[in-house]
Amino acid sequence: MGAQVERLPEGARVEVAPEAVAFGHWYRRQRELRGISVFYVADRTKLTPERVREIEGSGATLETDGLGRATARSLALAIGADPDEAAALLGER
């Protein structure tokens, strides 16, 4: 199924700058901290690498609807991040 995802130590917190609160910025930072490639994420989530890059960049945002939240959760699970935190970054429903 693939390589084991390395998780951050229990209780570890990653500080996020206020201007980087958007999901894409948060996600890219989490992925890079874990040393995980865009291609690995694409394979685990069935998104294209280009779509993952769009989400991480300022070019695309996820909607706050159920589909956007499900995508955020799926992306977070692919790298071992907290899916609830990822969905919460999208804002109110």
PDB file of N, CA, C and O in Angstrom:
ATOM      1  N   MET A   1       0.822  -1.189   0.000  1.00  0.00           N
ATOM      2  CA  MET A   1       0.000   0.000   0.000  1.00  0.00           C
ATOM      3  C   MET A   1       0.864   1.249   0.000  1.00  0.00           C
ATOM      4  O   MET A   1       0.365   2.330  -0.315  1.00  0.00           O
ATOM      5  N   GLY A   2       2.117   1.141   0.335  1.00  0.00           N
ATOM      6  CA  GLY A   2       2.967   2.326   0.321  1.00  0.00           C
ATOM      7  C   GLY A   2       3.788   2.422   1.579  1.00  0.00           C
ATOM      8  O   GLY A   2       3.740   1.549   2.446  1.00  0.00           O
ATOM      9  N   ALA A   3       4.536   3.488   1.663  1.00  0.00           N
ATOM     10  CA  ALA A   3       5.415   3.708   2.804  1.00  0.00           C
ATOM     11  C   ALA A   3       4.627   4.162   4.023  1.00  0.00           C
ATOM     12  O   ALA A   3       3.586   4.808   3.903  1.00  0.00           O
ATOM     13  N   GLN A   4       5.133   3.818   5.178  1.00  0.00           N
ATOM     14  CA  GLN A   4       4.532   4.247   6.434  1.00  0.00           C
ATOM     15  C   GLN A   4       4.682   5.759   6.574  1.00  0.00           C
ATOM     16  O   GLN A   4       5.762   6.299   6.333  1.00  0.00           O
ATOM     17  N   VAL A   5       3.614   6.440   6.958  1.00  0.00           N
ATOM     18  CA  VAL A   5       3.655   7.884   7.160  1.00  0.00           C
ATOM     19  C   VAL A   5       4.256   8.163   8.530  1.00  0.00           C
ATOM     20  O   VAL A   5       3.796   7.632   9.541  1.00  0.00           O
ATOM     21  N   GLU A   6       5.282   8.997   8.555  1.00  0.00           N
ATOM     22  CA  GLU A   6       5.919   9.346   9.821  1.00  0.00           C
ATOM     23  C   GLU A   6       5.127  10.467  10.479  1.00  0.00           C
ATOM     24  O   GLU A   6       4.920  11.526   9.886  1.00  0.00           O
ATOM     25  N   ARG A   7       4.696  10.230  11.682  1.00  0.00           N
ATOM     26  CA  ARG A   7       3.905  11.222  12.409  1.00  0.00           C
ATOM     27  C   ARG A   7       4.811  12.074  13.290  1.00  0.00           C
ATOM     28  O   ARG A   7       5.895  11.650  13.689  1.00  0.00           O
ATOM     29  N   LEU A   8       4.344  13.281  13.583  1.00  0.00           N
ATOM     30  CA  LEU A   8       5.062  14.134  14.518  1.00  0.00           C
ATOM     31  C   LEU A   8       4.896  13.568  15.916  1.00  0.00           C
ATOM     32  O   LEU A   8       3.912  12.874  16.171  1.00  0.00           O
ATOM     33  N   PRO A   9       5.816  13.836  16.832  1.00  0.00           N
ATOM     34  CA  PRO A   9       5.702  13.329  18.205  1.00  0.00           C
ATOM     35  C   PRO A   9       4.401  13.803  18.853  1.00  0.00           C
ATOM     36  O   PRO A   9       3.887  14.878  18.540  1.00  0.00           O
ATOM     37  N   GLU A  10       3.888  12.986  19.753  1.00  0.00           N
ATOM     38  CA  GLU A  10       2.649  13.315  20.464  1.00  0.00           C
ATOM     39  C   GLU A  10       2.790  14.646  21.177  1.00  0.00           C
ATOM     40  O   GLU A  10       3.780  14.879  21.870  1.00  0.00           O
ATOM     41  N   GLY A  11       1.828  15.502  21.014  1.00  0.00           N
ATOM     42  CA  GLY A  11       1.836  16.800  21.672  1.00  0.00           C
ATOM     43  C   GLY A  11       2.618  17.875  20.936  1.00  0.00           C
ATOM     44  O   GLY A  11       2.639  19.027  21.370  1.00  0.00           O
ATOM     45  N   ALA A  12       3.263  17.520  19.827  1.00  0.00           N
ATOM     46  CA  ALA A  12       4.030  18.515  19.063  1.00  0.00           C
ATOM     47  C   ALA A  12       3.074  19.502  18.408  1.00  0.00           C
ATOM     48  O   ALA A  12       2.028  19.112  17.890  1.00  0.00           O
ATOM     49  N   ARG A  13       3.427  20.752  18.432  1.00  0.00           N
ATOM     50  CA  ARG A  13       2.598  21.796  17.831  1.00  0.00           C
ATOM     51  C   ARG A  13       3.418  22.509  16.773  1.00  0.00           C
ATOM     52  O   ARG A  13       4.611  22.755  16.947  1.00  0.00           O
ATOM     53  N   VAL A  14       2.771  22.827  15.702  1.00  0.00           N
ATOM     54  CA  VAL A  14       3.410  23.578  14.632  1.00  0.00           C
ATOM     55  C   VAL A  14       2.759  24.952  14.616  1.00  0.00           C
ATOM     56  O   VAL A  14       1.553  25.079  14.404  1.00  0.00           O
ATOM     57  N   GLU A  15       3.567  25.973  14.840  1.00  0.00           N
ATOM     58  CA  GLU A  15       3.047  27.336  14.838  1.00  0.00           C
ATOM     59  C   GLU A  15       2.772  27.786  13.409  1.00  0.00           C
ATOM     60  O   GLU A  15       3.577  27.559  12.506  1.00  0.00           O
ATOM     61  N   VAL A  16       1.631  28.425  13.220  1.00  0.00           N
ATOM     62  CA  VAL A  16       1.242  28.914  11.901  1.00  0.00           C
ATOM     63  C   VAL A  16       1.095  30.425  11.983  1.00  0.00           C
ATOM     64  O   VAL A  16       0.400  30.949  12.852  1.00  0.00           O
ATOM     65  N   ALA A  17       1.756  31.112  11.070  1.00  0.00           N
ATOM     66  CA  ALA A  17       1.673  32.577  11.042  1.00  0.00           C
ATOM     67  C   ALA A  17       0.248  32.995  10.691  1.00  0.00           C
ATOM     68  O   ALA A  17      -0.417  32.303   9.920  1.00  0.00           O
ATOM     69  N   PRO A  18      -0.237  34.113  11.239  1.00  0.00           N
ATOM     70  CA  PRO A  18      -1.607  34.555  10.980  1.00  0.00           C
ATOM     71  C   PRO A  18      -1.939  34.692   9.500  1.00  0.00           C
ATOM     72  O   PRO A  18      -3.062  34.388   9.094  1.00  0.00           O
ATOM     73  N   GLU A  19      -0.989  35.142   8.684  1.00  0.00           N
ATOM     74  CA  GLU A  19      -1.288  35.308   7.264  1.00  0.00           C
ATOM     75  C   GLU A  19      -1.338  33.973   6.526  1.00  0.00           C
ATOM     76  O   GLU A  19      -1.751  33.922   5.367  1.00  0.00           O
ATOM     77  N   ALA A  20      -0.928  32.908   7.177  1.00  0.00           N
ATOM     78  CA  ALA A  20      -0.907  31.601   6.539  1.00  0.00           C
ATOM     79  C   ALA A  20      -1.986  30.683   7.077  1.00  0.00           C
ATOM     80  O   ALA A  20      -1.816  29.464   7.077  1.00  0.00           O
ATOM     81  N   VAL A  21      -3.081  31.240   7.531  1.00  0.00           N
ATOM     82  CA  VAL A  21      -4.138  30.445   8.127  1.00  0.00           C
ATOM     83  C   VAL A  21      -4.936  29.683   7.072  1.00  0.00           C
ATOM     84  O   VAL A  21      -5.599  28.697   7.393  1.00  0.00           O
ATOM     85  N   ALA A  22      -4.880  30.118   5.852  1.00  0.00           N
ATOM     86  CA  ALA A  22      -5.608  29.436   4.791  1.00  0.00           C
ATOM     87  C   ALA A  22      -5.186  27.972   4.737  1.00  0.00           C
ATOM     88  O   ALA A  22      -4.028  27.634   4.985  1.00  0.00           O
ATOM     89  N   PHE A  23      -6.130  27.127   4.412  1.00  0.00           N
ATOM     90  CA  PHE A  23      -5.862  25.696   4.394  1.00  0.00           C
ATOM     91  C   PHE A  23      -4.660  25.336   3.532  1.00  0.00           C
ATOM     92  O   PHE A  23      -3.812  24.555   3.964  1.00  0.00           O
ATOM     93  N   GLY A  24      -4.566  25.875   2.345  1.00  0.00           N
ATOM     94  CA  GLY A  24      -3.479  25.522   1.432  1.00  0.00           C
ATOM     95  C   GLY A  24      -2.108  25.783   2.005  1.00  0.00           C
ATOM     96  O   GLY A  24      -1.207  24.954   1.876  1.00  0.00           O
ATOM     97  N   HIS A  25      -1.942  26.934   2.639  1.00  0.00           N
ATOM     98  CA  HIS A  25      -0.658  27.272   3.252  1.00  0.00           C
ATOM     99  C   HIS A  25      -0.357  26.330   4.414  1.00  0.00           C
ATOM    100  O   HIS A  25       0.764  25.839   4.552  1.00  0.00           O
ATOM    101  N   TRP A  26      -1.358  26.085   5.239  1.00  0.00           N
ATOM    102  CA  TRP A  26      -1.205  25.174   6.372  1.00  0.00           C
ATOM    103  C   TRP A  26      -0.830  23.785   5.870  1.00  0.00           C
ATOM    104  O   TRP A  26       0.074  23.143   6.405  1.00  0.00           O
ATOM    105  N   TYR A  27      -1.532  23.327   4.837  1.00  0.00           N
ATOM    106  CA  TYR A  27      -1.305  21.976   4.339  1.00  0.00           C
ATOM    107  C   TYR A  27       0.100  21.814   3.759  1.00  0.00           C
ATOM    108  O   TYR A  27       0.781  20.830   4.050  1.00  0.00           O
ATOM    109  N   ARG A  28       0.531  22.762   2.951  1.00  0.00           N
ATOM    110  CA  ARG A  28       1.864  22.666   2.365  1.00  0.00           C
ATOM    111  C   ARG A  28       2.926  22.599   3.462  1.00  0.00           C
ATOM    112  O   ARG A  28       3.868  21.812   3.377  1.00  0.00           O
ATOM    113  N   ARG A  29       2.767  23.427   4.484  1.00  0.00           N
ATOM    114  CA  ARG A  29       3.728  23.442   5.595  1.00  0.00           C
ATOM    115  C   ARG A  29       3.748  22.090   6.309  1.00  0.00           C
ATOM    116  O   ARG A  29       4.819  21.567   6.614  1.00  0.00           O
ATOM    117  N   GLN A  30       2.576  21.527   6.576  1.00  0.00           N
ATOM    118  CA  GLN A  30       2.490  20.225   7.240  1.00  0.00           C
ATOM    119  C   GLN A  30       3.145  19.135   6.394  1.00  0.00           C
ATOM    120  O   GLN A  30       3.879  18.295   6.914  1.00  0.00           O
ATOM    121  N   ARG A  31       2.880  19.153   5.102  1.00  0.00           N
ATOM    122  CA  ARG A  31       3.447  18.151   4.193  1.00  0.00           C
ATOM    123  C   ARG A  31       4.967  18.267   4.139  1.00  0.00           C
ATOM    124  O   ARG A  31       5.676  17.264   4.212  1.00  0.00           O
ATOM    125  N   GLU A  32       5.460  19.492   4.012  1.00  0.00           N
ATOM    126  CA  GLU A  32       6.906  19.696   3.932  1.00  0.00           C
ATOM    127  C   GLU A  32       7.607  19.321   5.233  1.00  0.00           C
ATOM    128  O   GLU A  32       8.705  18.765   5.200  1.00  0.00           O
ATOM    129  N   LEU A  33       6.997  19.612   6.367  1.00  0.00           N
ATOM    130  CA  LEU A  33       7.595  19.240   7.656  1.00  0.00           C
ATOM    131  C   LEU A  33       7.768  17.728   7.780  1.00  0.00           C
ATOM    132  O   LEU A  33       8.689  17.248   8.441  1.00  0.00           O
ATOM    133  N   ARG A  34       6.883  17.000   7.145  1.00  0.00           N
ATOM    134  CA  ARG A  34       6.946  15.543   7.205  1.00  0.00           C
ATOM    135  C   ARG A  34       7.797  14.950   6.088  1.00  0.00           C
ATOM    136  O   ARG A  34       8.025  13.741   6.053  1.00  0.00           O
ATOM    137  N   GLY A  35       8.266  15.796   5.177  1.00  0.00           N
ATOM    138  CA  GLY A  35       9.100  15.317   4.081  1.00  0.00           C
ATOM    139  C   GLY A  35       8.344  14.471   3.076  1.00  0.00           C
ATOM    140  O   GLY A  35       8.905  13.541   2.497  1.00  0.00           O
ATOM    141  N   ILE A  36       7.080  14.786   2.867  1.00  0.00           N
ATOM    142  CA  ILE A  36       6.227  14.007   1.965  1.00  0.00           C
ATOM    143  C   ILE A  36       6.068  14.768   0.649  1.00  0.00           C
ATOM    144  O   ILE A  36       5.849  15.979   0.641  1.00  0.00           O
ATOM    145  N   SER A  37       6.180  14.045  -0.451  1.00  0.00           N
ATOM    146  CA  SER A  37       6.092  14.682  -1.768  1.00  0.00           C
ATOM    147  C   SER A  37       4.643  14.880  -2.209  1.00  0.00           C
ATOM    148  O   SER A  37       3.727  14.213  -1.727  1.00  0.00           O
ATOM    149  N   VAL A  38       4.469  15.806  -3.128  1.00  0.00           N
ATOM    150  CA  VAL A  38       3.151  16.041  -3.730  1.00  0.00           C
ATOM    151  C   VAL A  38       2.689  14.775  -4.453  1.00  0.00           C
ATOM    152  O   VAL A  38       1.496  14.469  -4.464  1.00  0.00           O
ATOM    153  N   PHE A  39       3.611  14.047  -5.049  1.00  0.00           N
ATOM    154  CA  PHE A  39       3.263  12.835  -5.789  1.00  0.00           C
ATOM    155  C   PHE A  39       2.747  11.740  -4.851  1.00  0.00           C
ATOM    156  O   PHE A  39       1.833  10.996  -5.205  1.00  0.00           O
ATOM    157  N   TYR A  40       3.327  11.647  -3.675  1.00  0.00           N
ATOM    158  CA  TYR A  40       2.853  10.686  -2.677  1.00  0.00           C
ATOM    159  C   TYR A  40       1.425  11.026  -2.270  1.00  0.00           C
ATOM    160  O   TYR A  40       0.569  10.145  -2.196  1.00  0.00           O
ATOM    161  N   VAL A  41       1.170  12.315  -2.005  1.00  0.00           N
ATOM    162  CA  VAL A  41      -0.174  12.759  -1.624  1.00  0.00           C
ATOM    163  C   VAL A  41      -1.155  12.470  -2.752  1.00  0.00           C
ATOM    164  O   VAL A  41      -2.255  11.973  -2.512  1.00  0.00           O
ATOM    165  N   ALA A  42      -0.759  12.780  -3.972  1.00  0.00           N
ATOM    166  CA  ALA A  42      -1.636  12.548  -5.125  1.00  0.00           C
ATOM    167  C   ALA A  42      -1.997  11.072  -5.240  1.00  0.00           C
ATOM    168  O   ALA A  42      -3.150  10.730  -5.502  1.00  0.00           O
ATOM    169  N   ASP A  43      -1.022  10.207  -5.046  1.00  0.00           N
ATOM    170  CA  ASP A  43      -1.278   8.775  -5.128  1.00  0.00           C
ATOM    171  C   ASP A  43      -2.222   8.301  -4.032  1.00  0.00           C
ATOM    172  O   ASP A  43      -3.099   7.473  -4.279  1.00  0.00           O
ATOM    173  N   ARG A  44      -2.045   8.823  -2.822  1.00  0.00           N
ATOM    174  CA  ARG A  44      -2.879   8.403  -1.688  1.00  0.00           C
ATOM    175  C   ARG A  44      -4.293   8.951  -1.761  1.00  0.00           C
ATOM    176  O   ARG A  44      -5.222   8.325  -1.251  1.00  0.00           O
ATOM    177  N   THR A  45      -4.475  10.119  -2.391  1.00  0.00           N
ATOM    178  CA  THR A  45      -5.790  10.762  -2.409  1.00  0.00           C
ATOM    179  C   THR A  45      -6.511  10.642  -3.742  1.00  0.00           C
ATOM    180  O   THR A  45      -7.695  10.967  -3.834  1.00  0.00           O
ATOM    181  N   LYS A  46      -5.821  10.184  -4.767  1.00  0.00           N
ATOM    182  CA  LYS A  46      -6.363  10.080  -6.123  1.00  0.00           C
ATOM    183  C   LYS A  46      -6.623  11.446  -6.751  1.00  0.00           C
ATOM    184  O   LYS A  46      -7.356  11.548  -7.735  1.00  0.00           O
ATOM    185  N   LEU A  47      -6.022  12.498  -6.185  1.00  0.00           N
ATOM    186  CA  LEU A  47      -6.024  13.809  -6.829  1.00  0.00           C
ATOM    187  C   LEU A  47      -4.799  13.860  -7.736  1.00  0.00           C
ATOM    188  O   LEU A  47      -3.849  13.102  -7.540  1.00  0.00           O
ATOM    189  N   THR A  48      -4.818  14.738  -8.711  1.00  0.00           N
ATOM    190  CA  THR A  48      -3.629  14.897  -9.542  1.00  0.00           C
ATOM    191  C   THR A  48      -2.605  15.734  -8.782  1.00  0.00           C
ATOM    192  O   THR A  48      -2.977  16.537  -7.927  1.00  0.00           O
ATOM    193  N   PRO A  49      -1.324  15.555  -9.084  1.00  0.00           N
ATOM    194  CA  PRO A  49      -0.314  16.404  -8.449  1.00  0.00           C
ATOM    195  C   PRO A  49      -0.586  17.890  -8.710  1.00  0.00           C
ATOM    196  O   PRO A  49      -0.343  18.731  -7.845  1.00  0.00           O
ATOM    197  N   GLU A  50      -1.087  18.201  -9.897  1.00  0.00           N
ATOM    198  CA  GLU A  50      -1.403  19.593 -10.227  1.00  0.00           C
ATOM    199  C   GLU A  50      -2.503  20.142  -9.315  1.00  0.00           C
ATOM    200  O   GLU A  50      -2.434  21.294  -8.887  1.00  0.00           O
ATOM    201  N   ARG A  51      -3.508  19.329  -9.020  1.00  0.00           N
ATOM    202  CA  ARG A  51      -4.601  19.769  -8.136  1.00  0.00           C
ATOM    203  C   ARG A  51      -4.087  19.979  -6.718  1.00  0.00           C
ATOM    204  O   ARG A  51      -4.477  20.941  -6.056  1.00  0.00           O
ATOM    205  N   VAL A  52      -3.223  19.098  -6.249  1.00  0.00           N
ATOM    206  CA  VAL A  52      -2.647  19.259  -4.910  1.00  0.00           C
ATOM    207  C   VAL A  52      -1.862  20.564  -4.853  1.00  0.00           C
ATOM    208  O   VAL A  52      -1.967  21.307  -3.878  1.00  0.00           O
ATOM    209  N   ARG A  53      -1.081  20.845  -5.883  1.00  0.00           N
ATOM    210  CA  ARG A  53      -0.314  22.099  -5.929  1.00  0.00           C
ATOM    211  C   ARG A  53      -1.235  23.316  -5.964  1.00  0.00           C
ATOM    212  O   ARG A  53      -0.944  24.329  -5.328  1.00  0.00           O
ATOM    213  N   GLU A  54      -2.348  23.227  -6.704  1.00  0.00           N
ATOM    214  CA  GLU A  54      -3.317  24.328  -6.748  1.00  0.00           C
ATOM    215  C   GLU A  54      -3.887  24.598  -5.362  1.00  0.00           C
ATOM    216  O   GLU A  54      -4.009  25.750  -4.944  1.00  0.00           O
ATOM    217  N   ILE A  55      -4.231  23.538  -4.660  1.00  0.00           N
ATOM    218  CA  ILE A  55      -4.802  23.681  -3.318  1.00  0.00           C
ATOM    219  C   ILE A  55      -3.766  24.290  -2.374  1.00  0.00           C
ATOM    220  O   ILE A  55      -4.100  25.145  -1.553  1.00  0.00           O
ATOM    221  N   GLU A  56      -2.530  23.861  -2.486  1.00  0.00           N
ATOM    222  CA  GLU A  56      -1.470  24.387  -1.626  1.00  0.00           C
ATOM    223  C   GLU A  56      -1.120  25.838  -1.957  1.00  0.00           C
ATOM    224  O   GLU A  56      -0.716  26.597  -1.076  1.00  0.00           O
ATOM    225  N   GLY A  57      -1.268  26.208  -3.185  1.00  0.00           N
ATOM    226  CA  GLY A  57      -0.948  27.571  -3.605  1.00  0.00           C
ATOM    227  C   GLY A  57      -2.146  28.483  -3.423  1.00  0.00           C
ATOM    228  O   GLY A  57      -3.188  28.067  -2.916  1.00  0.00           O
ATOM    229  N   SER A  58      -1.990  29.700  -3.833  1.00  0.00           N
ATOM    230  CA  SER A  58      -3.084  30.656  -3.676  1.00  0.00           C
ATOM    231  C   SER A  58      -4.062  30.598  -4.840  1.00  0.00           C
ATOM    232  O   SER A  58      -5.037  31.348  -4.866  1.00  0.00           O
ATOM    233  N   GLY A  59      -3.811  29.711  -5.809  1.00  0.00           N
ATOM    234  CA  GLY A  59      -4.643  29.649  -7.000  1.00  0.00           C
ATOM    235  C   GLY A  59      -5.987  28.989  -6.806  1.00  0.00           C
ATOM    236  O   GLY A  59      -6.901  29.218  -7.598  1.00  0.00           O
ATOM    237  N   ALA A  60      -6.134  28.180  -5.779  1.00  0.00           N
ATOM    238  CA  ALA A  60      -7.397  27.473  -5.581  1.00  0.00           C
ATOM    239  C   ALA A  60      -7.689  27.338  -4.098  1.00  0.00           C
ATOM    240  O   ALA A  60      -6.783  27.126  -3.291  1.00  0.00           O
ATOM    241  N   THR A  61      -8.916  27.457  -3.758  1.00  0.00           N
ATOM    242  CA  THR A  61      -9.332  27.243  -2.377  1.00  0.00           C
ATOM    243  C   THR A  61     -10.374  26.143  -2.350  1.00  0.00           C
ATOM    244  O   THR A  61     -11.041  25.883  -3.351  1.00  0.00           O
ATOM    245  N   LEU A  62     -10.511  25.509  -1.221  1.00  0.00           N
ATOM    246  CA  LEU A  62     -11.555  24.503  -1.050  1.00  0.00           C
ATOM    247  C   LEU A  62     -12.802  25.193  -0.508  1.00  0.00           C
ATOM    248  O   LEU A  62     -12.716  26.084   0.336  1.00  0.00           O
ATOM    249  N   GLU A  63     -13.932  24.779  -0.992  1.00  0.00           N
ATOM    250  CA  GLU A  63     -15.189  25.330  -0.493  1.00  0.00           C
ATOM    251  C   GLU A  63     -15.437  24.812   0.922  1.00  0.00           C
ATOM    252  O   GLU A  63     -14.860  23.807   1.336  1.00  0.00           O
ATOM    253  N   THR A  64     -16.294  25.504   1.649  1.00  0.00           N
ATOM    254  CA  THR A  64     -16.595  25.091   3.022  1.00  0.00           C
ATOM    255  C   THR A  64     -17.734  24.073   3.066  1.00  0.00           C
ATOM    256  O   THR A  64     -18.223  23.743   4.146  1.00  0.00           O
ATOM    257  N   ASP A  65     -18.159  23.575   1.912  1.00  0.00           N
ATOM    258  CA  ASP A  65     -19.227  22.583   1.880  1.00  0.00           C
ATOM    259  C   ASP A  65     -18.677  21.197   2.234  1.00  0.00           C
ATOM    260  O   ASP A  65     -17.493  21.050   2.541  1.00  0.00           O
ATOM    261  N   GLY A  66     -19.532  20.205   2.190  1.00  0.00           N
ATOM    262  CA  GLY A  66     -19.141  18.846   2.552  1.00  0.00           C
ATOM    263  C   GLY A  66     -18.028  18.287   1.690  1.00  0.00           C
ATOM    264  O   GLY A  66     -17.149  17.588   2.194  1.00  0.00           O
ATOM    265  N   LEU A  67     -18.048  18.581   0.396  1.00  0.00           N
ATOM    266  CA  LEU A  67     -17.023  18.071  -0.502  1.00  0.00           C
ATOM    267  C   LEU A  67     -15.660  18.685  -0.186  1.00  0.00           C
ATOM    268  O   LEU A  67     -14.651  17.981  -0.176  1.00  0.00           O
ATOM    269  N   GLY A  68     -15.628  19.975   0.067  1.00  0.00           N
ATOM    270  CA  GLY A  68     -14.373  20.638   0.427  1.00  0.00           C
ATOM    271  C   GLY A  68     -13.812  20.108   1.732  1.00  0.00           C
ATOM    272  O   GLY A  68     -12.609  19.880   1.854  1.00  0.00           O
ATOM    273  N   ARG A  69     -14.688  19.914   2.707  1.00  0.00           N
ATOM    274  CA  ARG A  69     -14.249  19.370   3.996  1.00  0.00           C
ATOM    275  C   ARG A  69     -13.737  17.946   3.855  1.00  0.00           C
ATOM    276  O   ARG A  69     -12.742  17.577   4.480  1.00  0.00           O
ATOM    277  N   ALA A  70     -14.413  17.144   3.035  1.00  0.00           N
ATOM    278  CA  ALA A  70     -13.971  15.761   2.811  1.00  0.00           C
ATOM    279  C   ALA A  70     -12.604  15.743   2.135  1.00  0.00           C
ATOM    280  O   ALA A  70     -11.758  14.916   2.475  1.00  0.00           O
ATOM    281  N   THR A  71     -12.380  16.639   1.186  1.00  0.00           N
ATOM    282  CA  THR A  71     -11.085  16.730   0.514  1.00  0.00           C
ATOM    283  C   THR A  71     -10.004  17.136   1.503  1.00  0.00           C
ATOM    284  O   THR A  71      -8.914  16.565   1.501  1.00  0.00           O
ATOM    285  N   ALA A  72     -10.301  18.124   2.351  1.00  0.00           N
ATOM    286  CA  ALA A  72      -9.331  18.572   3.354  1.00  0.00           C
ATOM    287  C   ALA A  72      -8.980  17.431   4.303  1.00  0.00           C
ATOM    288  O   ALA A  72      -7.811  17.240   4.641  1.00  0.00           O
ATOM    289  N   ARG A  73      -9.978  16.681   4.729  1.00  0.00           N
ATOM    290  CA  ARG A  73      -9.738  15.553   5.629  1.00  0.00           C
ATOM    291  C   ARG A  73      -8.896  14.476   4.945  1.00  0.00           C
ATOM    292  O   ARG A  73      -7.975  13.924   5.547  1.00  0.00           O
ATOM    293  N   SER A  74      -9.215  14.183   3.693  1.00  0.00           N
ATOM    294  CA  SER A  74      -8.476  13.180   2.938  1.00  0.00           C
ATOM    295  C   SER A  74      -7.010  13.579   2.767  1.00  0.00           C
ATOM    296  O   SER A  74      -6.109  12.754   2.922  1.00  0.00           O
ATOM    297  N   LEU A  75      -6.786  14.848   2.448  1.00  0.00           N
ATOM    298  CA  LEU A  75      -5.419  15.345   2.302  1.00  0.00           C
ATOM    299  C   LEU A  75      -4.658  15.236   3.624  1.00  0.00           C
ATOM    300  O   LEU A  75      -3.495  14.835   3.647  1.00  0.00           O
ATOM    301  N   ALA A  76      -5.320  15.593   4.711  1.00  0.00           N
ATOM    302  CA  ALA A  76      -4.670  15.516   6.023  1.00  0.00           C
ATOM    303  C   ALA A  76      -4.327  14.069   6.385  1.00  0.00           C
ATOM    304  O   ALA A  76      -3.226  13.794   6.861  1.00  0.00           O
ATOM    305  N   LEU A  77      -5.245  13.165   6.166  1.00  0.00           N
ATOM    306  CA  LEU A  77      -4.989  11.764   6.478  1.00  0.00           C
ATOM    307  C   LEU A  77      -3.827  11.210   5.663  1.00  0.00           C
ATOM    308  O   LEU A  77      -3.078  10.361   6.148  1.00  0.00           O
ATOM    309  N   ALA A  78      -3.671  11.679   4.436  1.00  0.00           N
ATOM    310  CA  ALA A  78      -2.600  11.191   3.567  1.00  0.00           C
ATOM    311  C   ALA A  78      -1.218  11.505   4.111  1.00  0.00           C
ATOM    312  O   ALA A  78      -0.254  10.809   3.791  1.00  0.00           O
ATOM    313  N   ILE A  79      -1.108  12.551   4.934  1.00  0.00           N
ATOM    314  CA  ILE A  79       0.208  12.920   5.480  1.00  0.00           C
ATOM    315  C   ILE A  79       0.305  12.704   6.988  1.00  0.00           C
ATOM    316  O   ILE A  79       1.332  13.018   7.590  1.00  0.00           O
ATOM    317  N   GLY A  80      -0.738  12.180   7.597  1.00  0.00           N
ATOM    318  CA  GLY A  80      -0.708  11.926   9.030  1.00  0.00           C
ATOM    319  C   GLY A  80      -1.037  13.135   9.875  1.00  0.00           C
ATOM    320  O   GLY A  80      -0.698  13.171  11.057  1.00  0.00           O
ATOM    321  N   ALA A  81      -1.695  14.134   9.289  1.00  0.00           N
ATOM    322  CA  ALA A  81      -2.116  15.326  10.037  1.00  0.00           C
ATOM    323  C   ALA A  81      -3.524  15.112  10.579  1.00  0.00           C
ATOM    324  O   ALA A  81      -4.200  14.155  10.202  1.00  0.00           O
ATOM    325  N   ASP A  82      -3.960  15.994  11.453  1.00  0.00           N
ATOM    326  CA  ASP A  82      -5.271  15.906  12.084  1.00  0.00           C
ATOM    327  C   ASP A  82      -6.364  16.323  11.089  1.00  0.00           C
ATOM    328  O   ASP A  82      -6.412  17.484  10.682  1.00  0.00           O
ATOM    329  N   PRO A  83      -7.240  15.393  10.695  1.00  0.00           N
ATOM    330  CA  PRO A  83      -8.284  15.737   9.729  1.00  0.00           C
ATOM    331  C   PRO A  83      -9.288  16.757  10.263  1.00  0.00           C
ATOM    332  O   PRO A  83      -9.830  17.548   9.492  1.00  0.00           O
ATOM    333  N   ASP A  84      -9.540  16.751  11.569  1.00  0.00           N
ATOM    334  CA  ASP A  84     -10.464  17.726  12.149  1.00  0.00           C
ATOM    335  C   ASP A  84      -9.884  19.132  12.085  1.00  0.00           C
ATOM    336  O   ASP A  84     -10.602  20.092  11.804  1.00  0.00           O
ATOM    337  N   GLU A  85      -8.599  19.253  12.345  1.00  0.00           N
ATOM    338  CA  GLU A  85      -7.935  20.552  12.257  1.00  0.00           C
ATOM    339  C   GLU A  85      -7.974  21.061  10.823  1.00  0.00           C
ATOM    340  O   GLU A  85      -8.218  22.243  10.579  1.00  0.00           O
ATOM    341  N   ALA A  86      -7.732  20.167   9.883  1.00  0.00           N
ATOM    342  CA  ALA A  86      -7.747  20.536   8.464  1.00  0.00           C
ATOM    343  C   ALA A  86      -9.123  21.069   8.065  1.00  0.00           C
ATOM    344  O   ALA A  86      -9.220  22.112   7.420  1.00  0.00           O
ATOM    345  N   ALA A  87     -10.172  20.366   8.442  1.00  0.00           N
ATOM    346  CA  ALA A  87     -11.533  20.787   8.094  1.00  0.00           C
ATOM    347  C   ALA A  87     -11.887  22.099   8.787  1.00  0.00           C
ATOM    348  O   ALA A  87     -12.579  22.941   8.214  1.00  0.00           O
ATOM    349  N   ALA A  88     -11.418  22.270  10.007  1.00  0.00           N
ATOM    350  CA  ALA A  88     -11.711  23.498  10.750  1.00  0.00           C
ATOM    351  C   ALA A  88     -11.072  24.731  10.107  1.00  0.00           C
ATOM    352  O   ALA A  88     -11.593  25.840  10.230  1.00  0.00           O
ATOM    353  N   LEU A  89      -9.955  24.536   9.430  1.00  0.00           N
ATOM    354  CA  LEU A  89      -9.290  25.662   8.771  1.00  0.00           C
ATOM    355  C   LEU A  89     -10.079  26.230   7.605  1.00  0.00           C
ATOM    356  O   LEU A  89      -9.802  27.338   7.145  1.00  0.00           O
ATOM    357  N   LEU A  90     -11.059  25.479   7.127  1.00  0.00           N
ATOM    358  CA  LEU A  90     -11.882  25.962   6.019  1.00  0.00           C
ATOM    359  C   LEU A  90     -12.885  27.009   6.496  1.00  0.00           C
ATOM    360  O   LEU A  90     -13.472  27.717   5.677  1.00  0.00           O
ATOM    361  N   GLY A  91     -13.085  27.116   7.787  1.00  0.00           N
ATOM    362  CA  GLY A  91     -14.009  28.113   8.314  1.00  0.00           C
ATOM    363  C   GLY A  91     -15.368  27.537   8.604  1.00  0.00           C
ATOM    364  O   GLY A  91     -15.561  26.322   8.650  1.00  0.00           O
ATOM    365  N   GLU A  92     -16.297  28.428   8.797  1.00  0.00           N
ATOM    366  CA  GLU A  92     -17.669  28.012   9.129  1.00  0.00           C
ATOM    367  C   GLU A  92     -18.355  27.366   7.938  1.00  0.00           C
ATOM    368  O   GLU A  92     -18.027  27.644   6.784  1.00  0.00           O
ATOM    369  N   ARG A  93     -19.305  26.505   8.236  1.00  0.00           N
ATOM    370  CA  ARG A  93     -20.061  25.842   7.182  1.00  0.00           C
ATOM    371  C   ARG A  93     -21.021  26.789   6.523  1.00  0.00           C
ATOM    372  O   ARG A  93     -21.744  26.398   5.607  1.00  0.00           O
TER     373      ARG A  93
END
